Amino acid sequence: MKGFILVAHGSRRAAANEEIAGFAQRMTAAMKGGFDLVGHGFWELAEPSLGQVIDAQVAAGARDITLFPYFLAEGKHVVNDLPSVLTEKKEQYPGVKLTLLPHLGAVPGFDQWLAGQLQGDDEIPPQPSP
């Protein structure tokens, strides 16, 4: 079973956290069944935490979990904190594959897509093949 987790920072503002939860739900619909479980977790200031979501997906049967850091820059959380949680969880769940994708700001083509959006271009950039 495959899981997907959108990882965001978290906020003291409930509305900001609800926005992330809504975004994760819209992504679920857009991914058209590519994952059996889709969730979101926060690094700090809000719940569910990343660790809680990983635990929940493993408990639900996920054996292959992909994490997407919803961060624009390669700051401390992206470089140090998220990888350290993954190391812990890989030790806790040796039979589960945990994959950390590049953060949003490092997604190939994101800069060009954003520039196009700012100029009124609705075209989605081509995605690199796996």
DSSP file (Angstrom, degrees, kcal/mol; ACC not computed):
  #  RESIDUE AA STRUCTURE BP1 BP2  ACC     N-H-->O    O-->H-N    N-H-->O    O-->H-N    TCO  KAPPA ALPHA  PHI   PSI    X-CA   Y-CA   Z-CA
    1    1 A M              0   0    0      0, 0.0    62,-2.8     0, 0.0    63,-1.3   0.000 360.0 360.0 360.0 136.8    0.0    0.0    0.0
    2    2 A K  E     -a   64   0A   0     60,-0.2    35,-2.0    61,-0.2    34,-1.6  -0.824 360.0-168.6-105.8 136.3    1.3    3.4   -1.0
    3    3 A G  E     -ab  65  37A   0     61,-2.9    63,-2.5    -2,-0.4     2,-0.4  -0.867   6.8-161.1-119.7 156.2    1.1    6.6    1.1
    4    4 A F  E     -ab  66  38A   0     33,-2.0    35,-2.5    -2,-0.3     2,-0.4  -0.999   5.7-169.4-134.4 134.8    1.7   10.2    0.4
    5    5 A I  E     -ab  67  39A   0     61,-2.6    63,-2.8    -2,-0.4     2,-0.6  -0.985  13.2-151.3-129.9 123.5    2.3   13.0    3.0
    6    6 A L  E     -ab  68  40A   0     33,-2.5    35,-2.5    -2,-0.4     2,-0.6  -0.826  20.6-155.0 -86.6 122.1    2.4   16.7    2.3
    7    7 A V  E     +ab  69  41A   0     61,-2.8    63,-3.5    -2,-0.6     2,-0.3  -0.898  18.9 170.5-108.0 120.5    4.7   18.2    4.9
    8    8 A A  E     - b   0  42A   0     33,-2.5    35,-2.2    -2,-0.6    36,-0.2  -0.773  42.0-111.6-122.0 169.2    4.3   21.9    5.9
    9    9 A H        -     0   0    0     61,-0.4    35,-3.0    -2,-0.3    37,-0.2   0.946  50.6-131.5 -66.1 -49.7    5.7   24.1    8.6
   10   10 A G        -     0   0    0     33,-0.2     2,-0.3    32,-0.2    35,-0.1  -0.118  17.2-137.2 102.6 152.2    2.6   24.6   10.6
   11   11 A S        -     0   0    0      2,-0.1     6,-0.1    34,-0.1    31,-0.0  -0.953  22.7-127.1-142.6 157.4    1.2   27.8   12.0
   12   12 A R  S    S+     0   0    0     -2,-0.3     2,-0.7    34,-0.1    -1,-0.1   0.673  94.3  87.2 -75.1 -17.9   -0.4   29.3   15.1
   13   13 A R  S >> S-     0   0    0      1,-0.2     4,-1.6     2,-0.0     3,-0.6  -0.750  70.3-154.6 -86.0 117.0   -3.2   30.4   12.8
   14   14 A A  H 3> S+     0   0    0     -2,-0.7     4,-2.6     1,-0.2     5,-0.2   0.866  93.1  60.1 -57.9 -37.7   -5.8   27.7   12.5
   15   15 A A  H 3> S+     0   0    0      1,-0.2     4,-1.8     2,-0.2    -1,-0.2   0.872 102.8  51.5 -61.6 -36.8   -6.9   29.1    9.1
   16   16 A A  H <> S+     0   0    0     -3,-0.6     4,-1.6     2,-0.2    -1,-0.2   0.910 111.5  46.7 -66.5 -41.4   -3.4   28.6    7.7
   17   17 A N  H  X S+     0   0    0     -4,-1.6     4,-2.1     1,-0.2    -2,-0.2   0.875 110.6  52.5 -67.8 -37.3   -3.3   24.9    8.9
   18   18 A E  H  X S+     0   0    0     -4,-2.6     4,-2.5     1,-0.2    -1,-0.2   0.849 104.6  57.1 -65.6 -33.6   -6.8   24.4    7.4
   19   19 A E  H  X S+     0   0    0     -4,-1.8     4,-2.3    -5,-0.2    -1,-0.2   0.909 107.3  47.7 -62.5 -41.7   -5.5   25.7    4.1
   20   20 A I  H  X S+     0   0    0     -4,-1.6     4,-2.5     2,-0.2    -2,-0.2   0.920 111.0  50.9 -64.7 -43.5   -2.8   23.1    4.1
   21   21 A A  H  X S+     0   0    0     -4,-2.1     4,-1.9     1,-0.2    -2,-0.2   0.910 111.9  47.8 -60.8 -42.2   -5.4   20.4    4.9
   22   22 A G  H  X S+     0   0    0     -4,-2.5     4,-2.3     2,-0.2    -1,-0.2   0.889 110.0  52.1 -65.1 -40.0   -7.6   21.6    2.1
   23   23 A F  H  X S+     0   0    0     -4,-2.3     4,-2.4     1,-0.2    -2,-0.2   0.917 108.1  51.4 -62.2 -43.6   -4.6   21.6   -0.3
   24   24 A A  H  X S+     0   0    0     -4,-2.5     4,-1.9     1,-0.2    -1,-0.2   0.888 109.6  50.6 -61.4 -38.9   -3.8   18.0    0.6
   25   25 A Q  H  X S+     0   0    0     -4,-1.9     4,-1.7     2,-0.2    -1,-0.2   0.907 110.2  48.8 -65.4 -41.5   -7.4   17.0   -0.1
   26   26 A R  H  X S+     0   0    0     -4,-2.3     4,-2.3     1,-0.2    -2,-0.2   0.880 109.3  53.1 -65.8 -36.7   -7.3   18.7   -3.5
   27   27 A M  H  X S+     0   0    0     -4,-2.4     4,-2.3     2,-0.2    -1,-0.2   0.886 103.4  58.0 -63.5 -38.0   -4.1   17.0   -4.3
   28   28 A T  H  <>S+     0   0    0     -4,-1.9     5,-0.7     1,-0.2     4,-0.4   0.934 109.8  43.3 -56.6 -46.8   -5.7   13.6   -3.4
   29   29 A A  H ><5S+     0   0    0     -4,-1.7     3,-1.0     1,-0.2    -1,-0.2   0.902 113.7  51.2 -65.9 -41.0   -8.3   14.3   -6.1
   30   30 A A  H 3<5S+     0   0    0     -4,-2.3    -1,-0.2     1,-0.2    -2,-0.2   0.800 102.5  59.4 -68.9 -29.1   -5.7   15.5   -8.6
   31   31 A M  T ><5S-     0   0    0     -4,-2.3     3,-1.3    -5,-0.1    -1,-0.2   0.561  94.9-146.8 -80.0  -6.9   -3.5   12.4   -8.1
   32   32 A K  T < 5 -     0   0    0     -3,-1.0    -3,-0.1    -4,-0.4    -2,-0.1   0.847  67.7 -40.2  47.0  50.4   -6.4   10.2   -9.3
   33   33 A G  T 3 <S+     0   0    0     -5,-0.7    -1,-0.3     2,-0.1    -4,-0.1   0.634  94.1 134.3  81.9  13.1   -5.7    7.2   -7.1
   34   34 A G  S <  S+     0   0    0     -3,-1.3     2,-0.4    -6,-0.2    -2,-0.1   0.720  75.2  39.0 -67.1 -19.4   -1.9    7.2   -7.4
   35   35 A F        -     0   0    0     -7,-0.2   -32,-0.2     1,-0.1    -2,-0.1  -0.973  68.2-147.7-130.8 145.5   -1.7    6.7   -3.7
   36   36 A D  S    S+     0   0    0    -34,-1.6     2,-0.4    -2,-0.4   -33,-0.2   0.832  92.0  30.2 -77.8 -33.5   -3.8    4.6   -1.4
   37   37 A L  E     -b    3   0A   0    -35,-2.0   -33,-2.0     2,-0.0     2,-0.4  -0.992  66.5-177.1-129.2 132.5   -3.4    7.0    1.5
   38   38 A V  E     +b    4   0A   0     -2,-0.4     2,-0.3   -35,-0.2   -33,-0.2  -0.998  18.5 147.2-130.3 131.3   -2.9   10.7    1.3
   39   39 A G  E     -b    5   0A   0    -35,-2.5   -33,-2.5    -2,-0.4     2,-0.3  -0.859  33.7-127.0-147.4-177.8   -2.3   13.0    4.3
   40   40 A H  E     -b    6   0A   0     -2,-0.3     2,-0.3   -35,-0.2   -33,-0.2  -0.981  18.1-173.3-137.6 150.2   -0.6   16.0    5.6
   41   41 A G  E     -b    7   0A   0    -35,-2.5   -33,-2.5    -2,-0.3     2,-0.3  -0.977  15.6-134.1-142.1 155.8    1.6   16.7    8.6
   42   42 A F  E     -bc   8  49A   0      6,-2.8     8,-1.3    -2,-0.3   -33,-0.2  -0.842   7.8-144.9-113.1 147.2    3.2   19.7   10.2
   43   43 A W  S    S-     0   0    0    -35,-2.2     2,-0.3    -2,-0.3   -33,-0.2   0.924  79.5 -21.3 -72.9 -44.6    6.7   20.3   11.4
   44   44 A E  S    S+     0   0    0    -35,-3.0    -1,-0.3   -36,-0.2   -36,-0.0  -0.965 114.8  39.4-156.2 169.3    5.7   22.4   14.4
   45   45 A L  S    S+     0   0    0     -2,-0.3     2,-0.3   -35,-0.1   -35,-0.1   0.299 107.9  48.5  72.0  -7.0    3.0   24.6   15.9
   46   46 A A  S    S-     0   0    0    -37,-0.2    -4,-0.2   -36,-0.1   -34,-0.1  -0.974  81.0 -80.5-154.5 163.9    0.1   22.3   14.7
   47   47 A E  S    S+     0   0    0     -2,-0.3     2,-0.1    -6,-0.1    -4,-0.1  -0.918  88.4  51.2-124.0 153.6   -1.0   18.8   14.5
   48   48 A P  S    S-     0   0    0      0, 0.0    -6,-2.8     0, 0.0     2,-0.1   0.393  78.1-147.9 -78.7 148.2   -0.9   16.2   13.1
   49   49 A S  B  >  -c   42   0A   0     -8,-0.2     4,-2.1    -2,-0.1     5,-0.2  -0.363  25.9-107.4 -75.7 163.8    2.9   16.1   13.3
   50   50 A L  H  > S+     0   0    0     -8,-1.3     4,-2.5     1,-0.2     5,-0.2   0.926 121.7  52.0 -57.7 -45.7    4.9   14.4   10.6
   51   51 A G  H  > S+     0   0    0      1,-0.2     4,-2.6     2,-0.2    -1,-0.2   0.892 107.9  51.6 -59.2 -41.1    5.7   11.6   13.0
   52   52 A Q  H  > S+     0   0    0      2,-0.2     4,-2.4     1,-0.2    -1,-0.2   0.894 110.8  47.7 -63.2 -40.2    2.0   11.1   13.8
   53   53 A V  H  X S+     0   0    0     -4,-2.1     4,-2.6     2,-0.2     5,-0.2   0.905 111.6  49.4 -70.9 -40.3    1.0   10.9   10.1
   54   54 A I  H  X S+     0   0    0     -4,-2.5     4,-2.5     2,-0.2     5,-0.2   0.954 112.6  48.6 -60.2 -48.2    3.8    8.4    9.3
   55   55 A D  H  X S+     0   0    0     -4,-2.6     4,-2.5     1,-0.2    -2,-0.2   0.907 112.1  49.2 -57.3 -43.5    2.7    6.3   12.3
   56   56 A A  H  X S+     0   0    0     -4,-2.4     4,-1.6     2,-0.2    -1,-0.2   0.901 111.5  47.9 -65.4 -41.5   -0.9    6.5   11.2
   57   57 A Q  H  <>S+     0   0    0     -4,-2.6     5,-2.8     2,-0.2     4,-0.3   0.901 112.6  48.5 -68.7 -38.5   -0.2    5.5    7.6
   58   58 A V  H ><5S+     0   0    0     -4,-2.5     3,-1.5     1,-0.2    -2,-0.2   0.925 110.7  51.5 -64.0 -43.3    2.0    2.6    8.7
   59   59 A A  H 3<5S+     0   0    0     -4,-2.5    -1,-0.2     1,-0.3    -2,-0.2   0.818 107.1  54.4 -62.1 -30.2   -0.7    1.4   11.0
   60   60 A A  T 3<5S-     0   0    0     -4,-1.6    -1,-0.3    -5,-0.2    -2,-0.2   0.499 131.2 -93.1 -82.7  -3.9   -3.2    1.6    8.1
   61   61 A G  T < 5 +     0   0    0     -3,-1.5    -3,-0.2    -4,-0.3     2,-0.1   0.463  69.7 153.9 111.3   1.8   -0.9   -0.7    6.1
   62   62 A A      < +     0   0    0     -5,-2.8    -1,-0.3    -6,-0.1   -60,-0.2  -0.433  11.6 169.2 -66.4 134.9    1.3    1.7    4.1
   63   63 A R  S    S+     0   0    0    -62,-2.8    34,-2.6     1,-0.3     2,-0.3   0.344  71.8  45.4-122.8  -1.1    4.7    0.1    3.1
   64   64 A D  E    S+ad   2  97A   0    -63,-1.3   -61,-2.9    32,-0.2     2,-0.5  -0.868  70.6 180.0-145.8 104.9    5.8    2.7    0.7
   65   65 A I  E     -ad   3  98A   0     32,-3.4    34,-2.7    -2,-0.3     2,-0.5  -0.937  11.1-161.3-118.4 128.4    5.4    6.4    1.8
   66   66 A T  E     -ad   4  99A   0    -63,-2.5   -61,-2.6    -2,-0.5     2,-0.4  -0.909   8.4-158.7-107.4 131.1    6.4    9.4   -0.2
   67   67 A L  E     -ad   5 100A   0     32,-3.3    34,-3.0    -2,-0.5   -61,-0.2  -0.931   4.1-163.6-114.6 132.6    6.9   12.7    1.6
   68   68 A F  E     -a    6   0A   0    -63,-2.8   -61,-2.8    -2,-0.4     2,-0.7  -0.942  14.7-142.5-117.4 111.7    6.7   16.1   -0.2
   69   69 A P  E     -a    7   0A   0      0, 0.0     2,-1.9     0, 0.0    35,-1.8  -0.618   6.0-152.9 -75.1 113.2    8.2   19.1    1.8
   70   70 A Y        +     0   0    0    -63,-3.5   -61,-0.4    -2,-0.7     2,-0.4  -0.453  54.7 121.2 -85.4  63.9    5.9   22.1    1.0
   71   71 A F        -     0   0    0     -2,-1.9    34,-1.8   -63,-0.1    33,-0.3  -0.974  56.2-150.2-129.2 140.4    8.8   24.6    1.6
   72   72 A L  S    S+     0   0    0     -2,-0.4     2,-0.3    32,-0.2    -1,-0.1   0.825  78.1  41.7 -80.3 -31.2   10.1   27.1   -0.9
   73   73 A A  S    S-     0   0    0     32,-0.1     2,-1.9    31,-0.1     5,-0.2  -0.792  84.0-110.5-123.1 161.1   13.7   27.2    0.4
   74   74 A E        +     0   0    0     -2,-0.3    -2,-0.0     4,-0.1     2,-0.0  -0.480  62.7 151.7 -86.1  65.8   16.3   24.7    1.6
   75   75 A G     >  -     0   0    0     -2,-1.9     4,-2.7     4,-0.0     5,-0.3  -0.072  63.5 -73.4 -86.3-169.4   16.2   25.9    5.2
   76   76 A K  H  >>S+     0   0    0      1,-0.2     4,-2.8     2,-0.2     5,-1.8   0.858 129.0  52.7 -56.8 -42.4   17.0   24.1    8.4
   77   77 A H  I  4>S+     0   0    0      3,-0.2     5,-3.1     1,-0.2    -1,-0.2   0.918 114.7  41.5 -63.9 -42.2   13.8   22.0    8.4
   78   78 A V  I  45S+     0   0    0     -5,-0.2    -2,-0.2    -3,-0.2    -1,-0.2   0.914 123.0  38.0 -70.3 -43.4   14.4   20.8    4.8
   79   79 A V  I  <5S+     0   0    0     -4,-2.7    -2,-0.2     3,-0.1    -3,-0.2   0.891 136.7   4.8 -79.1 -41.4   18.1   20.1    5.3
   80   80 A N  I  X5S+     0   0    0     -4,-2.8     4,-1.7    -5,-0.3    -3,-0.2   0.834 123.2  49.1-111.6 -51.6   18.3   18.8    8.8
   81   81 A D  I  ><S+     0   0    0     -5,-1.8     4,-2.0     2,-0.2     5,-0.2   0.931 110.3  44.9 -69.2 -50.2   15.0   18.2   10.5
   82   82 A L  H  ><S+     0   0    0     -5,-3.1     4,-2.3     1,-0.2    -1,-0.2   0.937 114.0  49.6 -62.8 -46.4   13.0   16.3    8.0
   83   83 A P  H  > S+     0   0    0      0, 0.0     4,-2.3     0, 0.0    -1,-0.2   0.873 109.0  54.0 -59.9 -34.1   15.8   13.9    7.1
   84   84 A S  H  X S+     0   0    0     -4,-1.7     4,-2.1     2,-0.2    -2,-0.2   0.895 108.2  48.8 -68.7 -37.1   16.4   13.2   10.8
   85   85 A V  H  X S+     0   0    0     -4,-2.0     4,-2.7     2,-0.2     5,-0.2   0.914 111.2  50.9 -65.0 -41.6   12.7   12.3   11.3
   86   86 A L  H  X S+     0   0    0     -4,-2.3     4,-2.5     2,-0.2    -2,-0.2   0.901 108.0  51.9 -63.1 -40.1   13.0   10.0    8.3
   87   87 A T  H  X S+     0   0    0     -4,-2.3     4,-1.7     2,-0.2    -1,-0.2   0.933 111.9  47.0 -60.3 -45.7   16.1    8.3    9.7
   88   88 A E  H  X S+     0   0    0     -4,-2.1     4,-2.2     1,-0.2    -2,-0.2   0.935 114.1  46.5 -59.3 -48.0   14.2    7.7   13.0
   89   89 A K  H  X S+     0   0    0     -4,-2.7     4,-2.7     1,-0.2    -1,-0.2   0.828 108.1  55.9 -69.6 -31.7   11.2    6.3   11.3
   90   90 A K  H  < S+     0   0    0     -4,-2.5    -1,-0.2    -5,-0.2     6,-0.2   0.874 110.6  46.0 -66.4 -35.5   13.2    4.1    9.0
   91   91 A E  H  < S+     0   0    0     -4,-1.7    -2,-0.2    -5,-0.2    -1,-0.2   0.886 114.9  47.1 -70.4 -38.9   14.8    2.6   12.1
   92   92 A Q  H  < S+     0   0    0     -4,-2.2    -2,-0.2     1,-0.3    -1,-0.2   0.865 125.4  30.0 -69.5 -36.7   11.4    2.2   13.7
   93   93 A Y    ><  +     0   0    0     -4,-2.7     3,-2.0    -5,-0.2    -1,-0.3  -0.670  67.2 169.7-124.5  74.7    9.8    0.7   10.6
   94   94 A P  T 3  S+     0   0    0      0, 0.0    -1,-0.1     0, 0.0    -2,-0.1   0.728  77.8  56.4 -63.0 -21.0   12.5   -1.2    8.7
   95   95 A G  T 3  S+     0   0    0      2,-0.1     2,-0.5   -31,-0.0    -5,-0.1   0.388  92.4  87.0 -89.5   4.4   10.0   -2.8    6.4
   96   96 A V  S <  S-     0   0    0     -3,-2.0     2,-0.6    -6,-0.2   -32,-0.2  -0.898  71.3-139.5-110.7 131.0    8.6    0.5    5.2
   97   97 A K  E     -d   64   0A   0    -34,-2.6   -32,-3.4    -2,-0.5     2,-0.5  -0.783  20.2-170.1 -87.4 122.0   10.1    2.5    2.3
   98   98 A L  E     -d   65   0A   0     -2,-0.6     2,-0.5   -34,-0.2   -32,-0.2  -0.968   2.0-172.0-116.2 122.6   10.2    6.2    3.1
   99   99 A T  E     -d   66   0A   0    -34,-2.7   -32,-3.3    -2,-0.5     2,-0.7  -0.963  11.2-155.5-120.3 125.1   11.1    8.6    0.3
  100  100 A L  E     -d   67   0A   0     -2,-0.5   -32,-0.2   -34,-0.2     3,-0.1  -0.885  15.9-153.0 -99.7 116.1   11.7   12.3    0.8
  101  101 A L        -     0   0    0    -34,-3.0     3,-0.1    -2,-0.7     6,-0.1  -0.316  33.6 -81.1 -77.7 166.3   11.1   14.3   -2.4
  102  102 A P        -     0   0    0      0, 0.0    -1,-0.2     0, 0.0     5,-0.1  -0.371  56.7 -99.4 -62.4 149.4   12.8   17.6   -3.2
  103  103 A H    >   -     0   0    0    -35,-0.1     3,-2.0     1,-0.1     4,-0.4  -0.246  39.4 -97.0 -67.4 162.6   11.1   20.6   -1.5
  104  104 A L  G >  S+     0   0    0    -35,-1.8     3,-1.6   -33,-0.3   -32,-0.2   0.865 122.7  55.3 -51.1 -46.4    8.7   22.8   -3.6
  105  105 A G  G 3  S+     0   0    0    -34,-1.8    -1,-0.3     1,-0.3     6,-0.2   0.695 109.2  49.3 -64.1 -17.6   11.3   25.4   -4.5
  106  106 A A  G <  S+     0   0    0     -3,-2.0    -1,-0.3   -33,-0.1    -2,-0.2   0.386  77.8 122.3-101.8   2.2   13.6   22.7   -5.9
  107  107 A V  S X  S-     0   0    0     -3,-1.6     3,-2.2    -4,-0.4     4,-0.4  -0.500  74.6-107.7 -67.0 125.7   10.9   21.0   -8.1
  108  108 A P  T 3  S+     0   0    0      0, 0.0    -1,-0.1     0, 0.0    -2,-0.1  -0.303 101.8  12.5 -56.6 129.8   12.2   21.1  -11.7
  109  109 A G  T 3> S+     0   0    0     18,-0.1     4,-2.8    -3,-0.0     5,-0.2   0.300  91.1 114.8  88.7  -9.3   10.2   23.6  -13.7
  110  110 A F  H <> S+     0   0    0     -3,-2.2     4,-2.8     1,-0.2     5,-0.2   0.916  76.5  50.5 -60.8 -42.9    8.5   25.3  -10.7
  111  111 A D  H  > S+     0   0    0     -4,-0.4     4,-2.3     1,-0.2    -1,-0.2   0.905 113.1  45.6 -62.0 -41.6   10.3   28.6  -11.4
  112  112 A Q  H  > S+     0   0    0      2,-0.2     4,-2.3     1,-0.2    -1,-0.2   0.900 112.7  50.5 -69.1 -39.6    9.2   28.6  -15.0
  113  113 A W  H  X S+     0   0    0     -4,-2.8     4,-2.4     2,-0.2    -2,-0.2   0.937 112.0  47.5 -61.4 -46.2    5.6   27.6  -14.1
  114  114 A L  H  X S+     0   0    0     -4,-2.8     4,-2.4     1,-0.2    -2,-0.2   0.914 110.7  51.0 -63.4 -43.1    5.4   30.4  -11.6
  115  115 A A  H  X S+     0   0    0     -4,-2.3     4,-1.1     1,-0.2    -1,-0.2   0.909 110.7  50.1 -59.7 -41.3    6.8   32.9  -14.0
  116  116 A G  H  <>S+     0   0    0     -4,-2.3     5,-3.6     1,-0.2     3,-0.3   0.900 109.0  51.1 -64.0 -40.9    4.2   31.8  -16.5
  117  117 A Q  H ><5S+     0   0    0     -4,-2.4     3,-1.4     1,-0.2    -2,-0.2   0.900 107.9  52.4 -62.5 -40.5    1.4   32.1  -14.0
  118  118 A L  H 3<5S+     0   0    0     -4,-2.4    -1,-0.2     1,-0.3    -2,-0.2   0.755 111.6  47.4 -67.7 -23.3    2.5   35.7  -13.1
  119  119 A Q  T 3<5S-     0   0    0     -4,-1.1    -1,-0.3    -3,-0.3    -2,-0.2   0.321 124.3-102.4 -99.2   6.8    2.4   36.5  -16.9
  120  120 A G  T < 5S+     0   0    0     -3,-1.4     2,-0.6     1,-0.3    -3,-0.2   0.642  72.9 143.3  86.2  14.7   -1.0   35.0  -17.4
  121  121 A D      < -     0   0    0     -5,-3.6    -1,-0.3    -6,-0.2    -2,-0.1  -0.804  31.3-169.1 -91.2 121.7    0.1   31.7  -19.0
  122  122 A D        +     0   0    0     -2,-0.6     2,-0.1     2,-0.1    -1,-0.1   0.423  45.3 121.9 -89.8   1.1   -2.0   28.8  -17.9
  123  123 A E        -     0   0    0     -7,-0.1    -7,-0.1     1,-0.1    -2,-0.1  -0.412  59.0-135.3 -71.6 137.7    0.2   26.1  -19.4
  124  124 A I        -     0   0    0     -2,-0.1     3,-0.1     1,-0.1    -1,-0.1  -0.779  27.9-115.0 -90.0 132.9    1.6   23.5  -17.0
  125  125 A P        -     0   0    0      0, 0.0    -1,-0.1     0, 0.0     2,-0.1  -0.293  36.3 -94.5 -67.4 152.9    5.3   22.8  -17.6
  126  126 A P        -     0   0    0      0, 0.0     0, 0.0     0, 0.0     0, 0.0  -0.383  40.2-127.1 -64.0 144.7    6.3   19.3  -18.8
  127  127 A Q        -     0   0    0     -3,-0.1   -18,-0.1     1,-0.1     2,-0.1  -0.739  22.0-110.9 -95.2 141.0    7.3   16.9  -16.0
  128  128 A P        -     0   0    0      0, 0.0    -1,-0.1     0, 0.0     0, 0.0  -0.408  37.9-109.1 -66.6 146.0   10.6   15.1  -16.0
  129  129 A S              0   0    0      1,-0.1     0, 0.0    -2,-0.1     0, 0.0  -0.514 360.0 360.0 -77.2 146.5   10.3   11.4  -16.6
  130  130 A P              0   0    0      0, 0.0    -1,-0.1     0, 0.0     0, 0.0   0.491 360.0 360.0 -66.0 360.0   11.0    9.1  -13.6
